């Protein structure tokens, strides 16, 4: 089975490289065929196109001159809000509305406004009473009802993207199961629960996502802060194929080195790994990275290099959490320079941005 996976990934990567050569250095084949050609990025400046690739975080609970400067200079395609950004329901609604106003004034485009509202211990909007963790979800009906109620509460606050559910196959004692973040059961059951959660989120008005392909399961330490995660083999990921039947808008990747596929690069930075995802999980989705500004990735590769590598590998949306000052700007400037130098082909940039704009068409 694993040999077959490696062979399929190698074949997919070979096709990708041929397409890249034909495109004059593009890192992967255009996604137009997968995404209906996307939107029309031609009206955007180069800087605005690059900014659309970024989902960024920052400090603060209100719009400040620093945040206004960030929007003028980086033109982000989306923002991610953490507990540090949220003090209450009315504050969040006003904050989100002002952030959307900044984006529309800059580019005419709406923002993805994202949070991690998984339920249980991982929640950002405490007033929603979202106390049931993924580990406690028993059946697809319950998964749907919880996701629908959650999405309605998030949408009422102006959130349009919830970074959940988690599809990793948890292993007792790993860093995910310690916080009850994973569904319980077989890969088939996990996939079915995820399908219901995706539909509940969509019916409640949210953009949908599954994470973190192929999985962090079995890693007992913090792979963002302790050390770079590296394991010998790929984890079980058939649950993602099942969940893909519900047509999620995004698939988020894991920042782990799986040596059997790529012995040197984390999944998110590896063309061979992203080719495997595209080959194994069918669907019209965008690929989103897990946080590229994690301590271990910055120490191992440097943030600017990491952002460019992820983009060239085939990741569409780059998450930069912005916990350290200058991180967002470092990622943006590295991407901009890579496009100007031809390291990222302009045609590939347009294809990525087109997919993002297509997804934004339904946003208010």
C-alpha atoms as one frame of an Amber mdcrd trajectory, in Angstrom:
protein
   0.000   0.000   0.000   2.708   2.481   0.985   4.781   1.624  -2.097   1.738
   2.334  -4.264   1.220   5.676  -2.507   4.828   6.653  -3.097   4.603   5.644
  -6.750   1.417   7.684  -7.245   2.943  10.686  -5.508   6.041  10.409  -7.680
   3.906  10.251 -10.819   1.858  13.252  -9.721   5.025  15.194  -8.947   6.503
  14.325 -12.339   3.448  15.750 -14.064   3.661  18.808 -11.842   7.285  19.413
 -12.782   6.534  19.053 -16.481   3.760  21.612 -16.158   6.066  23.872 -14.184
   8.698  23.764 -16.906   6.077  24.592 -19.513   4.954  27.551 -17.417   8.469
  28.972 -17.171   9.355  27.973 -13.621   5.903  27.560 -12.099   6.074  25.241
  -9.122   2.973  23.232  -9.942   0.287  22.861 -12.576  -2.327  25.578 -12.777
  -5.378  24.909 -10.695  -7.730  26.397 -13.285  -8.984  22.957 -14.319  -9.767
  22.120 -10.707 -11.393  25.419  -9.853 -13.231  26.553 -12.931 -10.687  29.252
 -13.727 -11.186  31.160 -10.481 -11.958  34.855 -10.317 -10.395  37.730 -12.224
  -7.242  38.981 -10.473  -6.303  41.350 -13.292  -7.714  44.412 -11.537  -5.404
  43.934  -8.547  -1.877  45.278  -8.229   0.959  42.806  -7.830   1.174  43.646
  -4.130  -2.562  43.078  -3.668  -2.346  39.708  -5.427   0.464  38.562  -3.142
  -1.458  39.766  -0.109  -4.465  37.651  -1.083  -2.374  34.542  -0.405  -2.016
  35.427   3.285  -4.261  34.661   6.257  -2.680  36.753   9.005  -2.871  37.336
  12.729  -1.968  40.379  14.799  -2.209  41.834  18.290  -5.092  43.963  19.463
  -8.836  44.063  20.025  -9.568  47.131  17.913  -8.309  48.720  14.741  -5.121
  50.656  15.479  -2.777  52.703  13.272  -0.524  49.618  13.162  -3.325  47.443
  11.805  -4.273  50.134   9.285  -0.646  50.202   8.131  -0.668  46.405   7.811
  -3.651  46.558   5.478  -2.108  49.327   3.375   1.205  47.492   2.992   0.325
  43.780   3.044  -3.262  43.748   1.688  -4.113  40.441   3.443  -6.634  38.063
   1.962  -7.822  37.048   5.399  -7.257  37.352   9.114  -7.235  34.818  11.932
  -8.482  35.922  15.330  -7.331  34.359  18.586  -8.318  34.853  22.203  -5.960
  37.840  22.301  -8.256  39.609  19.816 -11.634  38.880  21.418 -13.100  40.364
  24.594 -16.832  40.022  23.976 -19.654  39.747  21.483 -20.213  43.433  20.716
 -16.473  44.141  20.576 -15.949  41.294  18.100 -18.769  42.387  15.795 -17.443
  45.940  15.653 -13.836  44.785  15.196 -14.731  42.440  12.343 -16.833  45.092
  10.625 -13.963  47.571  10.766 -11.482  44.990   9.448 -13.795  44.246   6.538
 -14.031  47.978   5.896 -10.241  48.269   5.748 -10.037  45.442   3.220 -12.775
  46.764   0.969 -11.255  50.235   1.032  -7.879  48.805   0.053  -8.731  46.206
  -2.599 -12.507  46.137  -2.923 -12.464  42.562  -1.636 -13.903  40.978   1.509
 -11.713  39.175   4.012 -11.732  35.610   5.166 -12.301  36.056   8.923 -11.146
  32.857  10.620 -11.136  31.404  14.129 -10.404  28.017  15.686 -13.766  27.058
  17.207 -13.448  23.291  17.475 -15.620  22.887  20.569 -14.571  21.873  24.066
 -11.217  23.255  25.131 -10.412  24.872  21.784 -12.877  27.747  21.493 -12.515
  31.471  20.858 -16.104  32.678  21.326 -16.883  31.493  24.823 -20.402  32.953
  24.881 -21.548  30.386  22.294 -21.516  27.691  24.983 -19.603  25.400  22.629
 -18.639  22.922  25.351 -18.802  19.605  23.479 -15.374  18.527  22.217 -14.847
  16.553  19.041 -13.944  13.503  21.123 -17.451  13.574  22.628 -19.305  13.585
  19.303 -21.024  10.234  18.891 -22.867  10.231  15.572 -23.320  12.235  12.338
 -26.593  13.759  13.515 -24.948  15.212  16.599 -21.962  16.395  14.520 -24.320
  18.240  12.174 -26.373  19.875  14.932 -23.308  21.071  16.819 -21.689  22.442
  13.672 -24.870  24.184  12.564 -25.389  25.890  15.929 -21.716  26.842  16.080
 -21.668  28.242  12.566 -24.796  30.322  13.162 -23.200  31.868  16.240 -19.948
  32.545  14.418 -21.685  34.016  11.383 -23.709  36.342  13.619 -20.401  37.736
  14.913 -19.024  38.252  11.387 -16.825  35.127  11.279 -16.979  33.384   7.895
 -14.352  30.628   8.236 -14.037  28.161  11.112 -10.795  26.168  11.127 -12.477
  22.899  12.094 -13.070  19.970  12.186  -9.847  18.144  13.022  -9.557  14.884
  11.051  -6.233  13.605  12.388  -6.460  10.053  13.702  -5.567  10.654  17.332
  -3.376   8.294  19.331  -3.972   8.169  23.071  -1.601  10.548  24.833  -0.610
  12.618  21.795  -0.876  16.393  21.894  -4.241  16.379  20.116  -6.030  13.776
  22.242  -4.825  15.451  25.451  -7.174  18.308  24.566  -9.929  16.035  23.154
  -9.546  17.572  19.703 -10.079  14.465  17.543 -13.117  12.393  16.622 -13.157
   8.857  18.003 -13.631   5.716  15.956 -12.470   4.182  12.704 -11.245   6.269
   9.775 -14.583   5.651   8.063 -16.513   6.902  11.084 -14.244   9.933  11.475
 -14.814  10.778   7.815 -18.586  10.458   8.177 -18.620  12.673  11.281 -16.542
  15.222   9.399 -18.941  15.178   6.431 -21.795  16.078   8.748 -19.757  18.815
  10.432 -18.807  20.289   7.065 -22.441  20.359   5.989 -23.493  21.941   9.277
 -20.905  24.678   8.895 -21.954  25.301   5.296 -25.658  25.403   6.135 -24.881
  27.924   8.865 -23.197  30.235   6.372 -19.486  29.437   6.773 -16.667  28.617
   4.393 -15.581  25.072   5.206 -12.287  23.352   5.912 -10.806  20.104   7.214
  -7.438  19.799   8.921  -4.552  18.706   9.217  -3.732  16.413   6.250  -2.335
  13.789   6.616  -2.253  14.163  10.407  -0.363  14.949  13.606  -1.583  11.771
  15.315   0.947  10.075  17.604   3.114  13.167  18.151   3.328  13.638  21.911
   5.216  16.941  21.998   4.235  20.393  20.728   5.304  20.389  17.038   5.049
  24.173  16.823   7.257  25.103  19.764   9.224  22.102  21.048  10.892  20.661
  17.954  10.237  19.990  14.282   8.074  16.894  13.963   9.544  14.078  11.871
   8.121  10.565  11.628   9.041   7.576   9.529   5.761   6.920   7.754   2.530
   8.548   6.716  -0.404   8.205   9.128  -3.830   6.911   8.161  -5.561   9.487
   5.987  -8.461   7.671   4.292 -10.832   9.685   6.529  -9.960  12.766   4.472
 -11.118  11.009   1.311 -14.447  10.226   2.971 -14.820  13.803   4.247 -14.020
  15.190   0.787 -17.383  13.854  -0.404 -18.900  16.844   1.453 -16.812  19.229
  -0.706 -14.855  21.290   1.837 -13.555  24.603   0.531 -10.107  24.181   2.113
  -7.842  21.369   3.231  -5.214  22.411   5.786  -1.880  20.597   5.812   0.323
  19.414   8.678   3.829  20.776   9.246   5.441  17.366   9.742   8.259  15.592
   7.910   7.055  12.167   6.733  10.342  10.541   5.768   8.867   7.865   3.500
   7.579  10.591   1.179  10.062  13.435   1.658  12.935  12.903   4.105  13.919
  16.574   4.230  10.892  18.868   4.072   7.708  19.187   6.135   4.568  18.228
   4.246   3.485  21.843   3.722   6.795  22.770   2.058   7.182  19.674  -0.111
   5.999  19.535  -3.738   5.903  15.732  -3.517   3.658  15.896  -0.463   1.218
  18.436  -1.882   1.105  16.339  -5.060   0.136  13.355  -2.883  -2.687  15.346
  -1.301  -4.027  16.357  -4.709  -3.754  12.797  -5.967  -5.273  11.067  -2.946
  -8.014  13.527  -1.941 -10.170  14.519  -4.878 -12.115  17.735  -4.892 -12.389
  21.375  -5.808 -10.628  22.791  -2.742  -7.857  25.200  -1.900  -4.875  24.083
   0.150  -4.124  26.043   3.317  -1.004  25.740   5.418  -0.907  25.317   9.150
   0.923  28.193  10.839   4.123  29.036   8.960   5.259  31.367  11.741   5.682
  28.601  14.296   8.857  28.707  16.359  10.232  25.452  14.945   9.667  26.354
  11.282  11.254  29.772  11.684  14.272  28.266  13.415  14.614  25.498  10.810
  13.966  27.356   7.560  13.343  31.067   8.193   9.887  32.551   7.742  10.404
  34.177   4.358  11.942  31.019   2.918   9.149  28.934   4.448   6.435  31.089
   2.849   8.054  30.902  -0.588   8.652  27.145  -0.305   5.037  26.528   0.681
   3.752  28.633  -2.178   5.997  26.908  -4.699   5.024  23.501  -3.325   1.386
  24.169  -4.179  -0.196  25.735  -1.091  -2.829  28.337  -1.947  -3.407  30.120
   1.386  -0.539  30.754   3.786  -1.345  31.077   7.490   0.951  33.430   9.418
  -0.235  33.785  13.020   1.584  37.053  13.684   2.543  36.370  17.278   5.905
  38.071  16.726   6.207  41.573  15.322   7.338  41.651  11.711   6.335  38.075
  10.845   3.528  39.006   8.480   5.658  41.575   6.681   8.543  39.108   6.365
   6.309  36.540   4.654   4.746  39.129   2.365   8.067  40.675   1.312   9.618
  37.275   0.583   6.657  36.262  -1.585   6.669  39.583  -3.412  10.377  39.298
  -4.175   9.915  35.690  -5.330   7.285  36.788  -7.855   9.373  39.720  -9.057
  12.400  37.463  -9.534  10.421  34.753 -11.312  10.913  32.207  -8.539   7.115
  32.138  -8.363   5.680  32.501 -11.866   3.186  35.304 -12.396   0.799  32.903
 -14.113   0.833  30.657 -11.086   0.169  33.609  -8.799  -2.823  34.595 -10.943
  -4.174  31.030 -10.805  -3.910  30.952  -7.011  -5.499  34.356  -6.594  -8.223
  33.397  -9.040  -9.171  30.431  -6.859  -9.279  32.650  -3.771 -11.432  35.261
  -5.504 -13.796  32.574  -6.732 -14.311  31.418  -3.163 -14.865  34.988  -1.996
 -17.659  35.635  -4.465 -20.238  34.398  -1.981 -18.997  36.560   0.903 -20.935
  39.629   1.933
